[in-house]
């Protein structure tokens, strides 16, 4: 993975969070998705490819945990 500059990242949280500070935030970057804990934004985020993010979301929607 290349070094990503996250200083200009536009972090978004789910509208389902209700304004609470206990959720994850996402930033979309050139081909990458950065994920961080909204309670600890100073920690390094998890950075995955957009393809991996799509696969993860599809797995959750398919009920892989059940």
NORVENTA-V734990 format. One record per helix or strand. SS is the DSSP state (H for helix, E for strand). FROM is the first residue (numbers start at 1). TO is the last residue. If there is no record, write none. Layout:
# NORVENTA-V734990
ss:SS from:FROM to:TO
ss:SS from:FROM to:TO
This chain:
# NORVENTA-V734990
ss:E from:12 to:13
ss:H from:15 to:17
ss:E from:24 to:29
ss:E from:32 to:37
ss:H from:38 to:40
ss:E from:46 to:49
ss:H from:50 to:61
